[in-house]
Amino acid sequence: IADSGEFMFGIEIIDLVVQELGHALHFLSGIPLVDDHEFIAAVAGGVDTGELLHGADRSRNLDQTVVTGLVAVVVVKLLVAVDVQNLQLQVQLLCNGIRIIGDVPIYVPLDSADVWASPHLFQLDANCRPKRVAGCPPDSFSADGQLWGNPIYNWAAMDKDGYKWWLERIGNALSVYDVVRIDHFRAFASYWEVPADAETAKTGEWKQGPGMKLFKKVFRKFPDAPIIAEDLGVFGEDVVKLLEDTQFPGMKVVQFGFDPDGDSSHMPHNAQRNSVNYVGTHDNNTILGWLWEAGERERRFALDYVGFEGDNWGDGGYYSKSCRKVIETVWRSASETAIIAFQDMCGFGSDARMNIPGVPEKNWRYRTTAETINQMDWQY
């Protein structure tokens, strides 16, 4: 693909563009027209753009003449999506034995292209407003649960067309990433459904998901697909059974295991080979941050478990002994794969945390520098 730093288009790339162009034109022909000024004014005025778009007159859909005129724009956008530099990066990573894991979020927003193009695949009323929305029940992260607000899928409609939408979504992810992690996997067994007018997720209830009916279709189209199931959170035997049936590796997070009153499945000594072991995910605190914020009893249990000796557990930095003890304990688990966050390899505190669930502001802002990367203990 790459030669002397210059990208050369191959027939595979051209085929991909042609194939995706067909999907794009089909999709564009179903998008309702909304006046640009109207849309911009709505954004500036704080109006729900989802309501504006869903309320647009669908009789004004793009006709074939307009669609043809958009071909050039679509091609340019597709080339940006393919991203020459991205492909070169992927080749370099592959040559160095590095693979990319990408997420497939369980839900999509109301004002997403997916809902615009296929409203019948979601639980919407006659005005294309959600009847019920997604979330999760109260847990250790939030006493009120998490009210995500995404529209709930119409699983019956998806079942009728053989889950085509999900097959296309997973197929696209597999074409971009080496490994795909399906977020909130438990929702395929059962999901938390909340009335659209609810103020918190407390009033929700569990509903049955598609289960293996969907994944049998996935396996038929993508045999041996490299998929990780994010099976965290509150779940019952239905989720355990679905994980067993799919044989996807689940996730273990050592921070969830540091419970002095039990023998958690997240403890490294309980890990099964077909799993991925994390020190913490994007939703967790850093190791050092967790040690500082944990109660004395939990912290003492964790330090004893990982074999840390001494009283300098609060020392952070690139050579933090307490952080390394936790990391090494995860490495020694039976899990086939271990994932350590960059911030934990650097021994950073909670100020380097990636995300706090249920908090809408100041998340996903962590960035690093070449100087920080160069200061890491690469020999370790």
Secondary structure, 3 states (H helix, E strand, C coil): CEECCEECCCHHHHHHHHHHHHHHHHHHCCCCCCCHHHHHHHHHCCCCHHHHHHCCCHHHCCCHHHHHHCHHHHHHHHHHHHCHHHHHHHHHHHHCCCCCEEEECCCCCCCCHHHHHCHHHECECCCCCECEEEEECCCCCCCCCEEEEEECECHHHHHHCCCHHHHHHHHHHHHHCCEEEECCHHHHCEEEEEECCCCCHHHCEEEECCCHHHHHHHHHHCCCCCEEECCCCCCCHHHHHHHHHHCCCEEEEHHHHCCCCCCCCCCHHHCCCCEEEECCCCCCCCHHHHHHHCCHHHHHHHHHHHCCCCCCCCCCCCCCHHHHHHHHHHHCCCCCEEECCHHHHCCCCHHHCCCCCCCCCCCCCCCCCHHHHHHCCCCC
